[in-house]
Amino acid sequence: MTDHWLGWLGDDRATAVRKGIEESLRAQVADAVVEWVKILETPRFLTGGRRHSEDEQVMLVTRAALAAPFALSVRRTQHGRSILRGVFSWAAVNLSTPQVRKDRHWFDLGVGLDWAGEQLQGRIYEIDGEDGTAER
């Protein structure tokens, strides 16, 4: 288990991550059917926040990200079954104002956790550049 706050992933974190992996894969290959997914190592996490304006002892989490190394089996209509390895990353911003929350996924094949972990620092702020509305 991790000491990072993962409430931003919802009540069923494993299902949320699997769904994110499946959606990322299907965005690239429409007929992809994921047969199984295994997280290979403890994911890397990054969390950002700011002090509450009325109580300096309270931190508000404003953004969070994870990078999870995986292996999966995927089946496609014309190409059969393939085993893929890589890292799935997910960043979310505006977590203290859910009505404007923004999430983004990355699906990097053939990369290691160290590389993906380094990418989290930029990716957690990359969403800001999309329209400039993310809170710090």
Disulfide bonds with the S-S distance in Angstrom:
none
